[in-house]
Amino acid sequence: MTRFSTRAILAATRSPEVNQVPSAIPIYQAAAFSTGDAAELGDVLTGARPGYAYSRIDNPTTAALGDAVADLEGAEAGLAFASGMAAIHAAILSTVRAGQTIVATQAVYGTTRDLLVRVLAGLGIATEFVDPTDLAAVDAALVRAGAPVLYVETISNPTLVVSDIAALAAAAHRRGALLLVDNTFASPYACRPIERGADLVMHSATKYLSGHADALAGVVVGGRERVDALRPILVDAGGALAPLAAFLVLRGLPTLALRMERHSESALELATWLQDQDNVERVYYPGLPGDPGHAVAVRQLDVFGGMLAFELSGGRDAGRAFLDAMRIAERTASLGAVRTITTHPPSTTHRQLDSAALAASGIAPGLLRCSVGLEDVEDLREDFERGLVAARAAEGAGSA
Ligand SMILES: Cc1ncc(COP(=O)(O)O)c(C=O)c1O
């Protein structure tokens, strides 16, 4: 008979036998999985037989998320990571070596830019930034750099530049490069870049895939061999996703279609309305017929998405006043959630850029970015009206 502490440990770690299929994927909240004997552990660790040994290497809940997103993206395989940035980092590192140069879109998420110019540059991986809508410039950069990778975002953060994935995949492949696409803004409901020739697709699953702003996660999908090449980076660098976070993102996926439809409908309505407001200089939304990305968006996106941006005529002060007047929208930097989020990129997500780099990325000082949520759109319009009134007052005060 074992003693109390031993009994307590054995009693609390005896896994129940479940012969039926649960209606939700269980959270395998375990650091490790024990085996029947040493040979089995050795086989699992070396991949000689399927199974789980240690959750940094593999975990059933996080594996289920990688598989599910691969399915939605039309990819052979997927791998989940602790965050979107861990996913992007692994995807890039699996495709470049020191001494090589990446060609990347100049309209890129601020932290991805930092990863390229701060972290990877320090490891001897250079980046040349290009306008992804200028195919001649992309081709010239690929040739000049002898680049192994072309990196773009389906819809860019924060200026909603739409990249023509099919054209860019052809351009990259013609020069022997791979196309890596961050599909966070579009989500696989709006666009599936693999179907258009992309080689690896990354997500900040923190955003639309999860949808509820309660988990950080990232996913990379692609062909099986390419995704397998990411495993050593996941295992050795340690960007493994927590099982609870994987569960939360999995819970978001069944409603992704419904959410994206509603996000897109409301965003189009607000974008159309914003165009007619007198202190709004420009609206960026691929669903607007006048948007430079509209033609590509019509071809490539099933819905135009929930992200929009606009420039206020009053510049930085007007942008700040607009934000401060919001009562429904949250003032924060994330996106893709049930609740509307507005942000001022020059003072948040892109604060690390100086004026010249901001201008090069097409970001005006009065630019606001909005992730349109699932609230009643009339309430959102009233919130925006409040913001515009405050922005006008700030503009008037500034010019007085
Ligand atoms: C387009 C895009 N890619 C990647 C990321 C990074 O994702 P995470 O915050 O999950 O690391 C973000 C975050 O805002 C993003 O907007």
The ligand as a Gaussian input file, in Angstrom:
#p B3LYP/6-31G(d) Opt

LIG

0 1
 C       -0.504000      41.664000     -39.572000
 C        0.070000      41.175000     -38.281000
 N        0.944000      40.166000     -38.295000
 C        1.482000      39.677000     -37.157000
 C        1.171000      40.223000     -35.929000
 C        1.834000      39.693000     -34.695000
 O        0.974000      38.855000     -34.009000
 P        1.095000      38.532000     -32.432000
 O        0.802000      39.803000     -31.711000
 O        0.112000      37.439000     -32.232000
 O        2.504000      38.093000     -32.196000
 C        0.248000      41.265000     -35.866000
 C       -0.116000      41.840000     -34.564000
 O       -0.777000      42.860000     -34.483000
 C       -0.310000      41.760000     -37.072000
 O       -1.193000      42.781000     -37.076000

